[in-house]
Amino acid sequence: MNKSVQNVLLVGVGGQGIIRASDILSAVLMRAGFDVKKSEVHGMAQRGGCVSSHVRFGSKVYSPLTKKGDVDILVSFEKLETLRYLDYLKADGKVIINDEEIYPPSVNLGEEAYPADATNFIKKHFTSVKVVNATEMALRSGDRRMANTVILGVLSSYLDIEYRVWEDVLEESFPPKILSGNKEAFELGRGV
């Protein structure tokens, strides 16, 4: 992989494992020899609010935050969050979307409607969009909470990093009790 600075932005809703996924991604990138900077915003994460994590890597990275218009890969764990962060994506950037809808309080209270057809809107504006049902795939691995690992598997196919590095970091990141399910979830995502 080119050692110039690359930018990945992971976004979603509290409880989806965005921070855990960005920690694993950062560990993989460091193990692969990159300088890595990471920043995260939890907001009201514990109450289902927005969560984002910027991961920047290359031969030398000076800042953990990505400017709008500079993200190479937007990884979204929830469809509405994809829309919130589209302005961070480069014109030729790639988008990975978990096909899940988690209604914010304004939708649950009937004050607003959940955006209809968000995925088609994104596909009209960006050429590289991959939509996966990570939650369903995680259930096949044994637990819906492994959706973040499914998404990491999808992301791994976009990054030129040896498979063994991913495998080593996954083995270090999960206790034995849930390791095999997470490895299976990663493989399912990688195969998409």
Backbone as a chain_set.jsonl record, in Angstrom:
{"seq": "MNKSVQNVLLVGVGGQGIIRASDILSAVLMRAGFDVKKSEVHGMAQRGGCVSSHVRFGSKVYSPLTKKGDVDILVSFEKLETLRYLDYLKADGKVIINDEEIYPPSVNLGEEAYPADATNFIKKHFTSVKVVNATEMALRSGDRRMANTVILGVLSSYLDIEYRVWEDVLEESFPPKILSGNKEAFELGRGV", "coords": {"N": [[0.836, -1.177, 0.0], [0.426, 2.256, -0.673], [2.383, 4.627, 1.035], [1.584, 7.218, 1.508], [-0.522, 9.571, 3.24], [-3.531, 8.179, 4.298], [-7.06, 8.207, 4.825], [-9.539, 7.067, 6.975], [-12.846, 7.025, 7.977], [-14.9, 6.103, 10.531], [-18.238, 5.688, 11.356], [-21.259, 5.833, 13.293], [-23.722, 4.668, 15.615], [-23.988, 4.928, 19.145], [-23.04, 2.019, 20.919], [-22.69, 0.273, 18.825], [-20.148, -0.633, 18.446], [-18.136, 0.91, 17.28], [-15.862, 2.238, 18.298], [-14.354, 0.09, 19.267], [-13.904, -1.228, 16.838], [-12.364, 0.734, 15.504], [-10.146, 0.774, 17.148], [-9.097, -1.791, 16.704], [-8.591, -1.618, 13.929], [-6.633, 0.426, 13.955], [-4.582, -0.865, 15.394], [-3.962, -2.93, 13.603], [-3.012, -1.432, 11.407], [-0.763, -0.166, 12.555], [0.774, -2.416, 13.144], [1.295, -3.187, 10.579], [3.179, -1.387, 9.861], [2.685, 1.337, 9.565], [2.537, 4.85, 10.42], [0.19, 5.934, 12.697], [-2.669, 7.802, 13.505], [-5.385, 8.469, 15.644], [-8.667, 9.543, 16.319], [-11.545, 10.087, 18.307], [-15.064, 10.593, 18.73], [-17.412, 10.527, 21.135], [-19.788, 11.65, 22.005], [-23.177, 11.531, 22.826], [-23.045, 8.791, 23.147], [-23.64, 6.617, 24.885], [-26.323, 6.813, 25.029], [-27.341, 6.158, 22.602], [-26.486, 7.995, 20.764], [-24.599, 9.798, 18.196], [-21.498, 8.443, 17.06], [-18.146, 8.772, 16.163], [-15.059, 7.969, 14.538], [-11.954, 8.935, 13.547], [-9.417, 7.608, 11.575], [-6.185, 7.866, 10.656], [-3.508, 7.172, 8.493], [-0.149, 6.46, 7.383], [3.17, 7.155, 6.061], [4.065, 9.242, 7.654], [2.098, 10.883, 9.93], [0.513, 13.777, 10.998], [-1.728, 14.833, 12.26], [-4.687, 13.833, 14.023], [-7.237, 14.266, 13.058], [-9.455, 14.322, 10.279], [-9.974, 16.421, 7.502], [-12.948, 17.874, 6.067], [-13.9, 16.494, 2.984], [-11.618, 14.982, 2.6], [-11.619, 12.263, 3.225], [-10.845, 8.945, 2.485], [-12.078, 6.437, 2.743], [-15.252, 5.896, 3.876], [-16.753, 4.431, 6.521], [-19.664, 3.189, 7.494], [-21.8, 2.36, 10.101], [-24.463, 2.553, 10.261], [-27.249, 3.628, 8.345], [-28.31, 6.373, 8.301], [-26.272, 7.769, 9.552], [-24.342, 7.677, 7.622], [-25.218, 9.577, 5.772], [-24.932, 11.884, 7.339], [-22.176, 12.251, 7.38], [-21.196, 12.411, 4.788], [-20.025, 14.657, 3.588], [-17.41, 14.599, 4.35], [-16.137, 12.855, 2.715], [-13.955, 12.135, -0.042], [-14.303, 13.031, -3.512], [-13.883, 10.796, -5.095], [-14.043, 8.849, -3.222], [-14.56, 5.857, -1.207], [-17.372, 3.99, 0.008], [-18.647, 2.174, 2.693], [-21.454, 0.63, 3.855], [-23.442, -0.367, 6.528], [-26.428, -1.99, 6.311], [-28.524, -0.93, 8.114], [-31.045, 0.507, 10.122], [-31.29, 2.752, 12.653], [-33.354, 4.418, 14.592], [-33.224, 7.832, 15.408], [-33.959, 9.87, 18.369], [-35.663, 12.026, 17.485], [-37.044, 10.942, 15.334], [-38.291, 8.761, 16.513], [-39.993, 10.14, 18.205], [-41.741, 11.211, 16.433], [-41.26, 13.671, 15.318], [-39.687, 14.02, 13.108], [-39.031, 12.416, 9.93], [-37.501, 9.306, 9.109], [-34.867, 9.353, 6.769], [-35.919, 8.48, 3.613], [-34.849, 6.083, 1.274], [-32.039, 6.448, 1.502], [-29.731, 5.014, 0.81], [-29.833, 4.775, -2.023], [-29.612, 7.476, -2.703], [-26.972, 7.979, -1.881], [-25.596, 6.238, -3.577], [-26.059, 7.487, -6.021], [-24.359, 9.634, -5.924], [-21.788, 8.742, -5.41], [-19.406, 6.488, -6.713], [-18.278, 4.131, -5.731], [-19.762, 2.205, -3.695], [-20.544, 0.061, -1.139], [-22.953, -1.966, 0.17], [-23.843, -3.729, 2.997], [-25.409, -6.284, 4.928], [-24.544, -6.334, 7.794], [-25.394, -6.919, 10.357], [-27.161, -9.087, 10.116], [-25.34, -10.942, 9.068], [-23.607, -11.135, 11.228], [-25.273, -12.343, 13.083], [-25.369, -14.891, 11.997], [-22.892, -15.705, 12.75], [-23.205, -15.983, 15.38], [-23.791, -13.865, 17.159], [-25.311, -10.757, 17.215], [-23.832, -8.562, 17.992], [-21.398, -8.776, 16.833], [-21.35, -7.449, 14.477], [-19.715, -5.262, 13.992], [-17.263, -6.49, 13.61], [-17.758, -7.912, 11.293], [-17.969, -5.756, 9.536], [-15.366, -4.777, 9.694], [-14.131, -6.872, 8.367], [-15.117, -6.468, 5.766], [-13.967, -3.945, 5.256], [-11.273, -4.685, 5.313], [-10.803, -5.771, 2.816], [-10.379, -3.596, 1.249], [-7.972, -2.576, 1.933], [-4.51, -2.912, 1.529], [-3.184, -5.023, 3.196], [-1.484, -7.623, 4.782], [-3.175, -10.697, 5.32], [-2.532, -12.214, 7.575], [-1.731, -10.329, 9.471], [-4.138, -9.071, 10.16], [-5.413, -11.304, 11.268], [-3.716, -11.909, 13.466], [-4.049, -9.603, 15.071], [-6.811, -9.697, 15.579], [-6.887, -12.033, 17.113], [-5.569, -11.152, 19.378], [-7.307, -9.262, 20.286], [-9.738, -10.252, 21.188], [-11.278, -12.215, 23.752], [-10.809, -15.777, 24.333], [-13.361, -17.006, 24.488], [-15.095, -15.637, 22.746], [-13.681, -15.428, 20.445], [-13.648, -17.238, 18.176], [-16.181, -16.846, 17.0], [-15.975, -14.149, 16.28], [-13.876, -14.302, 14.46], [-15.1, -15.781, 12.466], [-17.137, -13.977, 11.761], [-15.576, -11.891, 10.738], [-14.5, -13.171, 8.478], [-16.839, -13.612, 6.984], [-17.511, -10.964, 6.338], [-15.246, -10.255, 4.89], [-15.555, -11.794, 2.659], [-17.523, -10.58, 1.18]], "CA": [[0.0, 0.0, 0.0], [1.097, 3.541, -0.72], [2.606, 5.14, 2.389], [1.046, 8.562, 1.702], [-1.567, 9.548, 4.262], [-4.861, 7.7, 3.936], [-8.024, 8.564, 5.856], [-10.724, 6.235, 7.133], [-13.761, 7.573, 8.976], [-15.898, 5.135, 10.969], [-19.343, 6.413, 11.976], [-22.419, 5.02, 13.652], [-24.51, 5.014, 16.79], [-23.466, 4.321, 20.357], [-23.375, 0.615, 21.147], [-22.439, -0.551, 17.638], [-18.765, -1.125, 18.429], [-17.304, 1.729, 16.399], [-14.579, 2.494, 18.947], [-13.62, -1.191, 19.254], [-13.464, -1.459, 15.459], [-11.28, 1.657, 15.171], [-8.967, 0.316, 17.897], [-8.542, -2.941, 15.98], [-8.037, -1.096, 12.678], [-5.393, 1.14, 14.277], [-3.567, -1.867, 15.75], [-3.571, -3.599, 12.351], [-2.208, -0.496, 10.618], [0.542, -0.009, 13.211], [1.51, -3.671, 12.955], [1.701, -3.221, 9.165], [4.294, -0.468, 9.679], [2.264, 2.713, 9.324], [2.307, 5.806, 11.492], [-1.268, 5.983, 12.806], [-3.285, 8.719, 14.459], [-6.804, 8.157, 15.762], [-9.463, 10.436, 17.155], [-12.922, 9.591, 18.394], [-16.066, 11.437, 19.368], [-18.438, 9.663, 21.715], [-21.049, 12.369, 22.13], [-24.137, 10.879, 23.714], [-22.979, 7.413, 22.688], [-24.312, 5.687, 25.776], [-27.764, 6.975, 24.843], [-27.669, 5.92, 21.203], [-26.098, 9.143, 19.945], [-23.582, 9.634, 17.15], [-20.119, 8.114, 17.402], [-17.278, 8.765, 14.99], [-13.647, 7.764, 14.803], [-11.066, 9.198, 12.419], [-8.175, 6.848, 11.594], [-5.311, 8.367, 9.593], [-2.281, 6.376, 8.489], [0.793, 6.696, 6.288], [4.549, 7.122, 6.528], [4.1, 10.194, 8.764], [0.808, 11.543, 10.097], [0.688, 14.839, 11.988], [-2.972, 15.196, 12.935], [-5.634, 12.715, 14.065], [-8.526, 14.606, 12.461], [-9.547, 14.456, 8.829], [-10.775, 17.558, 7.058], [-14.035, 17.563, 5.142], [-13.441, 16.312, 1.616], [-10.35, 14.243, 2.555], [-11.74, 10.866, 3.638], [-10.722, 7.957, 1.402], [-13.075, 5.385, 2.966], [-16.241, 6.154, 4.913], [-17.295, 3.158, 6.988], [-20.837, 3.566, 8.27], [-22.462, 1.248, 10.774], [-25.901, 2.842, 10.228], [-27.474, 4.407, 7.115], [-28.461, 7.809, 8.506], [-24.952, 8.317, 9.881], [-23.641, 7.844, 6.347], [-25.631, 10.876, 5.239], [-24.361, 12.953, 8.176], [-20.728, 12.41, 7.187], [-20.813, 12.358, 3.369], [-19.195, 15.788, 3.184], [-16.011, 14.294, 4.67], [-15.628, 11.931, 1.703], [-13.408, 12.631, -1.304], [-15.209, 12.789, -4.642], [-13.67, 9.419, -5.564], [-13.94, 8.01, -2.029], [-15.317, 4.611, -1.124], [-18.323, 3.968, 1.12], [-19.137, 0.881, 3.17], [-22.642, 0.925, 4.655], [-24.228, -1.431, 7.143], [-27.83, -1.752, 5.947], [-29.302, -0.946, 9.348], [-31.664, 1.779, 10.486], [-31.517, 2.962, 14.079], [-34.05, 5.703, 14.604], [-32.865, 8.793, 16.456], [-35.129, 10.294, 19.153], [-36.597, 12.884, 16.735], [-37.888, 10.064, 14.514], [-39.13, 8.0, 17.452], [-41.009, 11.046, 18.76], [-42.619, 11.644, 15.358], [-40.938, 15.041, 14.909], [-39.052, 13.946, 11.788], [-39.096, 11.103, 9.292], [-36.202, 8.726, 8.747], [-34.689, 9.6, 5.332], [-36.257, 7.37, 2.718], [-33.961, 5.835, 0.14], [-30.715, 7.017, 1.759], [-28.707, 4.263, 0.081], [-29.851, 5.161, -3.44], [-29.066, 8.831, -2.768], [-25.515, 7.866, -1.785], [-25.113, 5.589, -4.811], [-26.131, 8.457, -7.12], [-23.3, 10.631, -5.786], [-20.487, 8.1, -5.27], [-19.377, 5.298, -7.565], [-17.856, 2.938, -4.997], [-20.598, 2.059, -2.502], [-20.835, -1.339, -0.825], [-23.954, -2.077, 1.232], [-23.857, -5.085, 3.552], [-26.254, -6.477, 6.103], [-23.58, -6.842, 8.764], [-26.092, -7.446, 11.532], [-27.618, -10.435, 9.754], [-24.153, -11.793, 8.947], [-23.109, -11.357, 12.587], [-26.157, -13.343, 13.702], [-24.921, -16.205, 11.518], [-21.675, -16.026, 13.499], [-23.584, -16.277, 16.747], [-24.161, -12.738, 18.007], [-25.462, -9.52, 16.427], [-22.822, -7.593, 18.412], [-20.195, -8.959, 16.009], [-21.511, -6.716, 13.214], [-18.536, -4.425, 13.782], [-16.198, -7.345, 13.082], [-18.132, -8.143, 9.891], [-17.62, -4.539, 8.792], [-13.904, -4.779, 9.572], [-13.806, -7.816, 7.293], [-15.375, -5.777, 4.497], [-12.933, -2.92, 5.125], [-9.966, -5.314, 5.059], [-10.633, -6.028, 1.382], [-10.006, -2.325, 0.629], [-6.64, -2.199, 2.39], [-3.49, -3.87, 1.113], [-2.479, -5.458, 4.398], [-1.468, -9.081, 4.823], [-4.236, -11.325, 6.095], [-1.984, -12.687, 8.854], [-1.725, -9.19, 10.4], [-5.511, -8.976, 10.657], [-5.665, -12.477, 12.102], [-2.979, -11.748, 14.722], [-4.672, -8.559, 15.883], [-8.1, -10.219, 16.053], [-6.622, -12.993, 18.19], [-5.171, -10.396, 20.57], [-8.368, -8.32, 20.654], [-10.928, -10.897, 21.745], [-11.017, -13.358, 24.631], [-11.071, -17.059, 23.659], [-14.788, -17.344, 24.483], [-15.783, -15.035, 21.599], [-12.743, -15.282, 19.336], [-14.008, -17.984, 16.96], [-17.315, -16.169, 16.381], [-15.487, -12.93, 15.649], [-13.104, -14.672, 13.266], [-16.094, -16.161, 11.459], [-17.775, -12.739, 11.329], [-14.589, -11.203, 9.903], [-14.43, -13.902, 7.203], [-18.063, -13.34, 6.244], [-17.376, -9.628, 5.795], [-14.156, -10.253, 3.902], [-16.025, -12.476, 1.462], [-18.582, -9.82, 0.49]], "C": [[0.881, 1.239, 0.0], [1.223, 4.084, 0.705], [2.171, 6.592, 2.558], [-0.14, 8.461, 2.658], [-2.914, 9.143, 3.66], [-5.791, 7.987, 5.116], [-9.236, 7.647, 5.823], [-11.563, 6.874, 8.239], [-14.83, 6.527, 9.266], [-16.978, 5.895, 11.729], [-20.49, 5.46, 12.287], [-23.081, 5.577, 14.89], [-23.909, 4.288, 17.986], [-23.948, 2.895, 20.55], [-23.097, -0.291, 19.961], [-20.994, -1.049, 17.541], [-17.829, -0.342, 17.529], [-15.915, 1.938, 17.011], [-13.737, 1.218, 18.962], [-13.082, -1.461, 17.853], [-12.301, -0.532, 15.094], [-10.002, 1.311, 15.937], [-8.291, -0.842, 17.167], [-7.902, -2.478, 14.671], [-6.702, -0.404, 12.939], [-4.272, 0.166, 14.62], [-3.057, -2.598, 14.51], [-2.641, -2.693, 11.544], [-0.828, -0.275, 11.229], [1.402, -1.255, 13.01], [2.015, -3.793, 11.525], [2.788, -2.183, 8.856], [3.939, 0.98, 9.417], [2.337, 3.545, 10.601], [0.796, 6.0, 11.521], [-1.667, 7.014, 13.853], [-4.786, 8.444, 14.444], [-7.465, 9.169, 16.678], [-10.883, 9.897, 17.175], [-13.806, 10.598, 19.109], [-17.186, 10.529, 19.83], [-19.787, 10.357, 21.792], [-21.943, 11.726, 23.17], [-24.204, 9.389, 23.383], [-23.749, 6.447, 23.571], [-25.826, 5.778, 25.664], [-28.169, 6.82, 23.375], [-27.329, 7.076, 20.29], [-25.004, 8.811, 18.953], [-22.213, 9.313, 17.744], [-19.328, 8.154, 16.111], [-15.839, 8.557, 15.419], [-12.87, 7.975, 13.506], [-9.817, 8.34, 12.609], [-7.366, 7.289, 10.385], [-4.012, 7.582, 9.655], [-1.451, 6.67, 7.253], [2.203, 6.636, 6.821], [4.753, 8.094, 7.687], [2.781, 10.947, 8.798], [0.952, 12.553, 11.234], [-0.577, 15.166, 12.778], [-3.929, 14.008, 12.935], [-6.962, 13.002, 13.362], [-8.431, 14.784, 10.958], [-10.399, 15.671, 8.495], [-11.898, 17.068, 6.15], [-13.461, 17.5, 3.734], [-12.163, 15.5, 1.479], [-10.438, 12.759, 2.899], [-11.711, 9.95, 2.411], [-11.803, 6.879, 1.505], [-13.966, 5.8, 4.135], [-16.884, 4.82, 5.261], [-18.446, 3.49, 7.929], [-21.551, 2.34, 8.813], [-23.979, 1.406, 10.767], [-26.155, 3.832, 9.093], [-27.576, 5.914, 7.312], [-27.119, 8.469, 8.809], [-24.102, 8.488, 8.623], [-23.953, 9.217, 5.772], [-25.005, 12.027, 6.018], [-22.907, 13.258, 7.827], [-20.282, 12.372, 5.73], [-19.893, 13.496, 2.96], [-17.722, 15.611, 3.573], [-15.342, 13.485, 3.554], [-15.07, 12.657, 0.484], [-14.398, 12.309, -2.418], [-15.086, 11.357, -5.153], [-13.544, 8.441, -4.389], [-14.84, 6.788, -2.096], [-16.207, 4.642, 0.124], [-18.7, 2.516, 1.414], [-20.289, 1.203, 4.116], [-23.234, -0.361, 5.217], [-25.692, -1.081, 6.897], [-28.715, -1.881, 7.189], [-29.834, 0.456, 9.605], [-31.906, 1.79, 11.986], [-32.114, 4.355, 14.203], [-33.569, 6.597, 15.741], [-34.127, 9.235, 17.202], [-36.128, 11.132, 18.361], [-37.52, 12.075, 15.835], [-38.829, 9.279, 15.418], [-40.248, 8.85, 18.05], [-41.971, 11.57, 17.702], [-42.354, 13.059, 14.882], [-40.327, 15.095, 13.51], [-39.241, 12.544, 11.239], [-37.675, 10.611, 9.015], [-36.031, 8.902, 7.236], [-34.971, 8.353, 4.492], [-35.196, 7.272, 1.629], [-32.568, 6.451, 0.291], [-29.64, 6.33, 0.925], [-28.674, 4.654, -1.39], [-29.323, 6.573, -3.638], [-27.539, 8.788, -2.767], [-24.941, 7.266, -3.063], [-25.152, 6.528, -6.016], [-24.947, 9.412, -7.108], [-21.893, 10.045, -5.676], [-20.498, 6.777, -6.02], [-19.013, 4.019, -6.815], [-18.597, 2.863, -3.665], [-20.9, 0.576, -2.311], [-21.782, -1.36, 0.373], [-23.983, -3.528, 1.69], [-24.831, -5.14, 4.716], [-25.388, -7.143, 7.166], [-24.261, -7.461, 9.979], [-26.577, -8.868, 11.272], [-26.436, -11.399, 9.667], [-23.577, -12.113, 10.327], [-23.964, -12.39, 13.313], [-25.788, -14.75, 13.259], [-23.657, -16.66, 12.231], [-21.967, -16.249, 14.98], [-24.046, -15.112, 17.591], [-24.193, -11.466, 17.168], [-24.411, -8.479, 16.773], [-21.513, -7.736, 17.634], [-20.316, -8.26, 14.656], [-20.303, -5.822, 12.941], [-17.372, -5.233, 13.217], [-16.489, -7.721, 11.629], [-17.69, -6.949, 9.054], [-16.107, -4.405, 8.654], [-13.452, -5.743, 8.474], [-14.01, -7.201, 5.922], [-14.274, -4.744, 4.246], [-11.575, -3.519, 4.772], [-9.729, -5.57, 3.574], [-10.256, -4.76, 0.617], [-8.562, -1.924, 0.952], [-5.644, -3.301, 2.05], [-2.605, -4.239, 2.303], [-2.599, -6.974, 4.469], [-2.546, -9.63, 5.754], [-3.747, -11.724, 7.484], [-1.961, -11.562, 9.905], [-3.114, -9.02, 11.011], [-5.792, -10.107, 11.652], [-4.982, -12.352, 13.469], [-3.652, -10.726, 15.632], [-6.035, -9.011, 16.4], [-7.895, -11.172, 17.221], [-6.236, -12.291, 19.487], [-6.316, -9.524, 21.109], [-9.571, -8.949, 21.337], [-10.543, -12.046, 22.666], [-11.415, -14.657, 23.918], [-12.55, -17.393, 23.505], [-15.525, -16.8, 23.253], [-14.887, -14.895, 20.368], [-13.214, -15.991, 18.075], [-15.194, -17.337, 16.254], [-16.892, -14.901, 15.669], [-14.642, -13.229, 14.413], [-14.043, -15.067, 12.121], [-16.791, -14.914, 10.887], [-16.86, -11.949, 10.392], [-14.524, -11.849, 8.516], [-15.671, -13.639, 6.349], [-17.998, -11.952, 5.599], [-16.335, -9.558, 4.69], [-14.613, -10.869, 2.576], [-17.082, -11.732, 0.672], [-18.032, -9.16, -0.759]], "O": [[1.953, 1.255, 0.606], [0.276, 4.007, 1.488], [2.359, 7.161, 3.633], [-0.693, 7.379, 2.854], [-3.362, 9.696, 2.655], [-5.355, 8.006, 6.267], [-9.876, 7.472, 4.785], [-11.048, 7.218, 9.303], [-15.57, 6.114, 8.373], [-16.673, 6.661, 12.644], [-20.665, 4.429, 11.637], [-23.018, 6.772, 15.18], [-23.389, 3.18, 17.86], [-25.129, 2.6, 20.364], [-23.25, -1.508, 20.072], [-20.667, -1.813, 16.634], [-16.826, -0.882, 17.063], [-14.907, 1.825, 16.314], [-12.535, 1.265, 18.698], [-11.934, -1.875, 17.697], [-11.352, -0.967, 14.442], [-8.9, 1.529, 15.435], [-7.068, -0.872, 17.029], [-6.793, -2.899, 14.34], [-5.738, -0.634, 12.209], [-3.136, 0.351, 14.185], [-1.86, -2.855, 14.384], [-1.603, -3.141, 11.056], [0.166, -0.204, 10.507], [2.599, -1.163, 12.74], [3.042, -4.426, 11.278], [3.265, -2.103, 7.724], [4.815, 1.775, 9.077], [2.216, 3.023, 11.71], [0.183, 6.21, 10.474], [-1.085, 7.089, 14.934], [-5.383, 8.218, 13.391], [-6.892, 9.592, 17.682], [-11.362, 9.326, 16.195], [-13.355, 11.35, 19.973], [-17.828, 9.849, 19.029], [-20.824, 9.709, 21.656], [-21.498, 11.416, 24.275], [-25.284, 8.799, 23.345], [-24.435, 5.556, 23.07], [-26.536, 4.902, 26.159], [-29.225, 7.301, 22.964], [-27.821, 7.143, 19.164], [-24.54, 7.673, 18.883], [-21.828, 9.841, 18.787], [-19.771, 7.637, 15.085], [-15.45, 8.924, 16.527], [-13.096, 7.292, 12.507], [-9.223, 8.343, 13.687], [-7.789, 7.119, 9.242], [-3.472, 7.351, 10.737], [-1.974, 7.075, 6.215], [2.428, 6.124, 7.918], [5.525, 7.811, 8.604], [2.39, 11.575, 7.814], [1.455, 12.219, 12.307], [-0.488, 15.727, 13.87], [-3.983, 13.257, 11.962], [-7.731, 12.078, 13.097], [-7.456, 15.326, 10.438], [-11.423, 15.916, 9.133], [-11.813, 15.997, 5.549], [-12.648, 18.336, 3.34], [-11.66, 15.335, 0.367], [-9.422, 12.065, 2.865], [-12.443, 10.151, 1.443], [-12.373, 6.459, 0.498], [-13.484, 6.025, 5.246], [-17.481, 4.162, 4.408], [-18.233, 4.009, 9.026], [-21.864, 1.405, 8.076], [-24.702, 0.512, 11.207], [-25.376, 4.765, 8.895], [-26.974, 6.667, 6.546], [-26.859, 9.591, 8.375], [-23.235, 9.36, 8.576], [-23.052, 9.934, 5.337], [-24.595, 13.028, 5.431], [-22.46, 14.397, 7.963], [-19.081, 12.306, 5.468], [-19.059, 13.321, 2.072], [-16.878, 16.405, 3.158], [-14.115, 13.443, 3.468], [-15.627, 13.657, 0.031], [-15.232, 11.415, -2.277], [-16.073, 10.769, -5.595], [-13.005, 7.344, -4.54], [-15.75, 6.698, -2.921], [-15.855, 5.231, 1.146], [-19.024, 1.742, 0.513], [-20.119, 1.962, 5.069], [-23.492, -1.316, 4.485], [-26.137, 0.013, 7.243], [-29.531, -2.796, 7.306], [-29.163, 1.454, 9.342], [-32.63, 0.95, 12.521], [-31.44, 5.353, 13.944], [-33.514, 6.172, 16.895], [-35.239, 9.005, 16.727], [-37.335, 10.968, 18.544], [-38.659, 12.477, 15.596], [-40.017, 9.146, 15.126], [-41.323, 8.339, 18.364], [-42.914, 12.292, 18.026], [-43.146, 13.603, 14.112], [-40.443, 16.104, 12.815], [-39.565, 11.609, 11.971], [-36.773, 11.397, 8.727], [-36.968, 8.625, 6.487], [-34.331, 7.314, 4.656], [-34.712, 8.288, 1.131], [-31.987, 6.922, -0.687], [-28.743, 6.986, 0.395], [-27.594, 4.846, -1.95], [-28.655, 6.847, -4.636], [-26.891, 9.476, -3.556], [-23.92, 7.731, -3.57], [-24.352, 6.374, -6.939], [-24.566, 9.944, -8.151], [-20.91, 10.769, -5.831], [-21.479, 6.035, -5.972], [-19.407, 2.931, -7.233], [-18.134, 3.379, -2.647], [-21.44, -0.08, -3.201], [-21.463, -0.845, 1.445], [-24.129, -4.444, 0.88], [-25.044, -4.142, 5.406], [-25.483, -8.346, 7.407], [-23.753, -8.421, 10.56], [-26.418, -9.748, 12.118], [-26.518, -12.535, 10.135], [-23.115, -13.229, 10.568], [-23.446, -13.214, 14.067], [-25.879, -15.696, 14.041], [-23.379, -17.856, 12.311], [-21.088, -16.652, 15.741], [-24.64, -15.327, 18.647], [-23.219, -11.137, 16.492], [-24.114, -7.606, 15.957], [-20.619, -6.9, 17.767], [-19.472, -8.459, 13.781], [-19.911, -5.643, 11.787], [-16.58, -4.713, 12.43], [-15.565, -7.836, 10.823], [-17.104, -7.117, 7.985], [-15.616, -3.969, 7.613], [-12.504, -5.46, 7.742], [-13.19, -7.381, 5.022], [-13.717, -4.678, 3.15], [-10.812, -2.922, 4.013], [-8.584, -5.586, 3.122], [-9.855, -4.839, -0.544], [-8.003, -1.034, 0.311], [-5.915, -4.483, 2.263], [-1.449, -3.827, 2.4], [-3.671, -7.537, 4.246], [-2.789, -9.091, 6.834], [-4.48, -11.582, 8.463], [-2.15, -11.822, 11.093], [-3.253, -8.847, 12.222], [-6.337, -9.883, 12.733], [-5.585, -12.648, 14.5], [-3.807, -10.964, 16.83], [-6.377, -8.734, 17.55], [-8.636, -11.128, 18.203], [-6.542, -12.781, 20.574], [-6.282, -9.102, 22.265], [-10.344, -8.252, 21.995], [-9.586, -12.77, 22.39], [-12.25, -14.644, 23.014], [-12.951, -17.995, 22.509], [-16.469, -17.425, 22.771], [-15.293, -14.308, 19.365], [-13.182, -15.398, 16.997], [-15.214, -17.283, 15.024], [-17.384, -14.602, 14.581], [-14.691, -12.488, 13.432], [-13.805, -14.73, 10.962], [-17.006, -14.814, 9.679], [-17.309, -11.407, 9.382], [-14.496, -11.151, 7.502], [-15.567, -13.465, 5.135], [-18.388, -11.787, 4.443], [-16.527, -8.882, 3.68], [-14.117, -10.507, 1.509], [-17.501, -12.192, -0.391], [-18.768, -8.479, -1.473]]}, "num_chains": 1, "name": "protein.A"}
